[in-house]
Amino acid sequence: MKLSLIITTYNRASWLIRLLESVVRQSAESAVWECVVVNNNSSDNTCEAFADFVAAYPHHNLRMVVEPKQGLSNARNRGIAEAQGDYIAFVDDDQTLEESFAESYIDFFDAFPMAVAAGGAVKARYESAPPRWMSHYTERMIANPVDLDVVVCEFPASRVPAGGNMAFRREVFDEVGTFNPLLGRNGESLCGGEENDLFARLRSKGYRLYFVPNAAIYHHIPDSKLTDEYFDRLSFNVGRSKRLRTELQGKDAVSTLIRGERIKWLVTWVLALLYTLTLQPLKARYVVRMRRGISRGIESVTSK
């Protein structure tokens, strides 16, 4: 078994089936990869929908396990424990995959024996047209598109693979540990940061992170994620996640985070001015709104 594809899901049965329809269309020979769905206590018809889907595709390695501990990190760690492949790739249930996804990761890790972690392209797909306030900066928070190059290359120091499209050699988890259950989304919570924490540990060991362009996914964005209420919740929790993750590194790291946030405010005002001067006031307003929410999230967590 070369590759284990881990899908974590919570109360999104119809979305899961949409994703699985792209999973069974993979170009890789079905005998060399498996798909493990980690059901994180879904209360909808996820189990029944999955069983019906598997019955329609008996020649694919599809199975489901239930992780009773709530939280995305717990679900991903259960996927690691269940995986039988040499390589482990993670995707989310609000996505669909390019047919070359599994084959591209298998080819990459086979060709680069020293590589232990990688991420692929993420392409946003909106249910409706993106709102006028959407800019490059606000879209990164909402959809996190990733498209570095047309060939395999290294992620720059300022970027890491998207949590919804990342892959690893399974043995690296024995060295640096798995996802921190104190971080990551939990139920309806929008907190995150668990993949950033893991990638920081990898880089601290000297490992490089690689971009694999043909291991591409489509991130589907419903209209519900383009409301002001969701925007404010998300930006606040981005800040809160940064603070929680930074507190694990100590007081010096927290001080650095706060100083860095002041610099980002300066950059934000410059961006807002540029958008205003180019007659894009809504984009100006929302980059400021995003930064205000992130700052509030950072300030909401008290060091212990």
N, C-alpha and C positions, 0 to 999 in steps of 0.2 A: 504494500500500500504506500504510494508516494505522497499523496496529499489528503489531509482531512480538512474539509470545508465546514467551519462552525458558524451556524446561524443562531443568534440569540433572539428570542421573541417574547413579547408580552402583550396579550390582548389585541392582536392584529391578524386574525385568521385570514382575512381576505388578502391582506398585504403579503402574508407569508406564502400563500398559494401563488400569487403573482411572481414572487421571487423564485419559488421552486420551479415554475414553468421555464424560467431562464436557466436554472441549475441543470435540468435534465437535457437541455440543448447544448451542453458543453461539448467542445470538439475533442477534448481529451478522452482516451479510451476509458470506459466506465469501470474497468477492472482495476485501474491504478489510483482511483480516488473514491472518497466516501463523503457523504454529507450528514453531519450530525446536527440536528435541531435541538437546541436547549430551550425548553419551555419553562419560563421563569414564573410559574404560578398563574398562568393565564386563567381567567374565569369565563372566557367566551367559548366558542366552539373550535378552538385551535386543535385540540386532540382529534376530534371527529373529522375535521377538514383534512388534517394531515393523513389520517388513516385512509380516507377515500383517495387521496392523491397517490399514496404509496401503492395502493391496490391497482391503480392505473399504470404504474411504471415499475413492475416487479423486477426488472433487470438492472435497476440502479441501486447503488448502496445508500439507501436513505433510511435513517432511523431517528427516533426522538427519545430524549431523556427529560425528566422533570427535575429541575433544581429548586428545592423548597426554600432555600435562603434567598430572600428578595434582593435584587440589585444586579446591575449589569456586570460588575466585576465578579460577583459570585457565579453568575451564569457563564461568563467566559472561562473562568477557572475550571468549572465543571466540564466545559468543552475540552479543555486541555487534558484533563484526567481521562476523558472518554476517547480521545483521538487515538487512532491506530496508525496514522500516516507519519512519514519522516518529516513532512512539512505541515504546518498548520496555518490556515488562512481564516480570517474573521470577516464576516459581512453582517450588516444589519437588515432587519426585516422591511425597511422602507426603501429597498433598492432592487434593481435587477442587474444581471451580469451580462457582459459581452460573452459571446461563445468561446472566445480565446482565453477567458479568465483563468481557469484551472491549468490549462496547458502552458500558459505563459509563466505562471509561478513555478510549475514543475521544471520547465526548461531553464528558468533563471537559476534556481538553486542547484540544479544538476551542473550548470555551466560555471557557476561561481562557488566553489566549495568553501571558500573562506567567508562568504556572506551569511549572516544569521538573521537579518531582518530586512523587510522591504515593504513598500506600499505601491499601489497602482493608481491609475488615473480615476478621478471622480468627476462626473459630468452631471450638472444640475438639470433636472427635468421638472418644469413647473406645471401644476394643474391648470393654471391660467397664466396670462402674461404677467411677468414680474412688475411690481408696482413702480411708479415713477421715482419713488424715494430710494430704490435699490441702487447701490453703488458697489464698486469692487470691494470695499471695506465691509459694508453691511452684509454682502452676500457671503463673504468668508465666514462670518459668524453663523449664518443661517444654513447655508448649503455646503460650505467648506469644499469648493471645487479645487481639484489638484490636477495640474497639467504642466509638468516641468519641461518635457522634451519629447521627441519622437523616438529616442533611443534610451537604453538603460543608462542611468547616471546617478550620482550621489545627491541626496537631499542636502540643500544648504543648511548651515548651522541654525538659521532662523526658522526652519520648517521641519515638520515630522510627518510621517504618513497619517492619513485620516484613520480614525478609529473604525470606520466602516469599511475599510479596505486596507488591511495590513496582513502580513504573513511572516512566519518565523520558522527556523529549524527548531524542532521540538526540544532538543537538548539544551537550548539556551535558557529555558525556564528553570532548569536545574541549577544554573549558575547565578542568574540575577533575580530569580523569584517570579511569581506570577502577578496578576493584577491586584492592586491594593483594594480590599473591600471597603475601606473607609472613603474611597473615591468612586466616582461613577454614578450614573443614573440609577435611581431606585424607585420603582413604581412610576408615579407620575412626576417625580422630581426631575428637574433639568440640570442637576449638578453633573459635572464631568471631571476630566483631568486624569483619569486612570491610565489612558494610553500615553499621555505626556510624561507621566511619572515613570512608566515602564521604559519609554524611549530615553529618558534622562539617565536611568540606571545603565542602559546599554551603552550610551555614549561615554559614561563615566568609566566604563571598562575598555574603552578604546574602539568599540565596534562602530562601523559605518552603517548608515541607513540608505537603502537604494530605492530608486524609482523604477518601476517596471511598467512602461506605458501601455502595453497590450493587456495587462491584467486590469481591465477597466470595468467600472460599475457606473450605473445611472442612479443618482440620488433623487428620488421622487419627492417633490415639495408640494404638499396640499395647501389650499388657500388658508386653512386654519393656522398655518405657520407664518402667515404674512399679515396677521392682525397686530394692532398696537399692543394689545394685552400680551400676546405671545412674545413679541419683540422685547417688551420691558422685562418679562419674566426671564427670558433667555439671557439678555445682557447682564441682568443682576446675578444670575447663577453662573455665568462665565467668570465674573469677578469673584464670586464666593468660592468657586472651584479653584481658582488661582491661589487664593489666600489659604485655603485648606491644604492644598498640595505644598505650598511654600512653607507653611508652618511645620510640616514634617521634616524640613531641612534645617530648621533652627531660626533663632532671632535675627541673625545677620542676613539670612535670605529674605526674611520678611521686610527688613529695612530696605534692602535692595529693591524689592518689589514695589514698595511705596514710593521710593525715589523714581523708579522707572515709570510709575503711573503719572507722576508730575510731568515727566518729559513727554509722555504720550498725550497728555492734555494739550501741551504746546503744539504738537504735531496735528492734533485734532482741530485746533482753532485755525491753523494754517490751511488745512484741507477744507474746512468750512468756508473760509474766505475765498479760496480758489473756486469752489463750487458756486458760491454766491456771485462772484465776478463773471463766471461763465453762464449765468442765468439758470442755475440749477439749485434753487433755494431749498427744495425738499431734500435733496441729497445732503446739503449742508446741515439741515435741521436734524436729520437722522444719524449722521455720524456723531454729532454732539450728544444726541439722545442715547446712542449706544455707549459712548464713553462715560456719560453720567451714570448709566445703569451698572456698568462694569465697576466704576469707582465705588458706588454704593455697596456692591457685593463684596468688594475687597474690605471695605470698612465695617461690614456687618459682622465679621468673624473676630472674636476676641481671643487672643493668644492665651493658652493655658500653661 
